[in-house]
Amino acid sequence: MSKRTFASLMAGVAMTIAGASAAAAEELTIFWAEWDPANYLQELVNIYSKETGVKVTVETTPWSDFQTKTFREFAAKGSTYDMVVGDSQWLGAGSTDGHYVDLSDFFQKNKLSEKFLPATVAGYAEYPAGSKKYWAIPLEGDANGWAYRKDWFEDPKEKEAFKKKYGYDLDIPKDYKQMRDIAEFFYRPDQKKYGVALYTDNSYDAMAMGVEQTIFSYGGDLGDYSTYKVDGISNSKEAIEGLKAYKELYKFTPPGWAKAFFLEDNQAITENLAAMSMNFFAFFPALANPATNPNAKGTGFFANPAGPTGKRFAALGGQGISIVSYSKKKEAAMKFLEWFIKDETQKKWAELGGYTCSTAVLKSAEFQNATPYNKAFYDSMLMVKDFWATPEYAELLTSMNQRVYPFVISGKGTAEEALNGMTKDWEATFKKYKRYK
Amino acid sequence: MIATLKPDSSHALRGLSDMRIRNLFIIPTIIFLIVFNIFPLIYSLGYSFYDYSAAGSEEPVFVGLQNYRDLLSDPNIWNNFTVTAKYVIISVGGQVLVGFGVALLLNRTLPAKGLITTLLLLPMMMSAAVVGLFWQLLYSPSWGVINYVFGLGDFAWLSDADAALWAVAITDIWMWAPFVMLLSLAGLSAVPKHLYEAASIDRASGWYTFSRITLPLVSPLLLIAIIFRTMEAFKTFDIAFIMSTQPTTEVIAIRLYKFAFQEWQTGKSCALAYIVLIMVVAITNIYVKYLNQVKER
């Protein structure tokens, strides 16, 4: 081999290596849970890949494993994921434990507080509340809403029978009292027909989301998120009434409804089990699709009804996208976020099926009329309220699940005992983490 | 060019002493055990004395025995241990009764005995996750077969706080009774036939034959099966986790998982893991002692 040939060969090898490392630098990985919005996001980021040549992969894991896998990666300070679409409750742990990159400057520079719906900025991006410190960009807006059997509700015979029994028209419930009546009306075990499908799975936050939005709508609260005061708030008279209302609705669920989350609640509609079904809006596309719901044409959607005093809230779901502080491609991730917040990207995101948090897109008639559930989604996003987002939120969830579940599902104890116990546990947790000054 | 062994190297291989061959086989295993078992075991013992969260940014703080004190004085943990104890008793008890009973039935001349035995062994070859999901459907009050067969109407096994533990334990019995059956069959086939012939000549009753010949001779193998199943039942996680979220089915392994991977209380979860380990070792030792006594009889 001549010297020249050898030199060109070595140059080729060097270029290949350089090319390979350049290509490696042009790859980004986003980690999210395994569900339809993650597929929509993959479609969206494919556009970014085409435009920039940067390959973006949305890696997913089942919901049951999502929190565990993410925090395991954080614990190892791993750089596998450059960005994570994290749950709203993770903000506290993600920010104070140094897992998320501080995006406050990015937020201010791009005036994102004005661009995105205020509730989504507060819920998915800011921590601590009111601090103007931002750790994520609102990506997938979501709230807990309701699907209902429009065809059952509009059946003249049902309407007549309902009016005769309750003295008012059968329609979308305006408040929890009406919701209870409708659930009772359709509760017909002999026909294998039931009133309502609720969240009851207590392995993570499903049941807590269902319970909290009822408590909020009844005028109760889960505590003062800025002072950590819980006694007298999370066990207030209003909170107790809210919990009782949830328990009352549970009476009208299908039998064996003790571990129900999104899948089961959607099945309640597709399999003609329940008249109304609670679920996060992100799971409603499956109900509007005739391929996955034989009752799609007869399915309607509505936002959580008001409590007895007219207060109306919905549990906040959804996630923001954060840059993982252990990523080796933070700059490239930042560039991706710059692209993601553009108006046209947000519009495209909504078209693909993602629940954008962009105020302009959400307000547009085009968005609100695009699907049968978009209007209810928009209404819900204006009244969302979230669970605690402190780093110790998982312990708070465990206490809530342990205290509330036996009362709602097995009828053990009273609502007052359940919430008093939960409040006591929460106070002990906050004391342990030295939250009281 | 084809590589060939030099005559002296093949000679060298042939010349390996027994000691060196033994070391060649044992050393990799020992290294593997030290890296993946012993080291994490000691490391986690250390963490059990610290207030530490693996997902947090704060440095571990030495708290001595505080984690152990907190756990042992926590009524919720004792509730988890009570649930676990109930689960072990129901599950292992059921497995022994069913497994040994079926083994007695199979310990005779039957047509297609091999095929029947193989089919009976299938449940324990399945994944626990699949079994859990499968039984969840069987217990469903809306379309489950169990309520239909037993005429239980809408009885919701997994929603009922008291029945849920039984439902999970029955699933475990279905899955693991074949294991007890297998060991019992091995024990039964080893009982010398002449003992039964002698009992028959002496006109011994069926119960007398069973209690004086069959049971004593099978009991060492049966005890081994019980030891294995108790250890496994004590550590049960998958079936209970998949089938139910009732607090009445929250066995200690589920609580441990929540401490470690949902709440990220690493120090506390290490302490709890050690408490569980000590309990399993203690129970196993009692069994082993009893097993030795049985063997000596």
Interface residues (C-beta under 8 A of the other chain):
Chain A: Q67 T68 F71 R72 F74 A75 A93 T96 D97 G98 H99 P189 K192 D201 N202 S203 Y204 P254 P255 G256 W257 A258 K259 L273 P391 E392 A394 E395 L397 T398 N401 Q402 Y405 P406 I409 S410 K412
Chain B: A54 A55 G56 S57 N76 Y139 S140 P141 S142 D154 F155 A156 W157 L158 S159 D160 A161 A164 F241 S244 T245 Q246 P247 T248 K258 F261 Q262 E263 W264 Q265
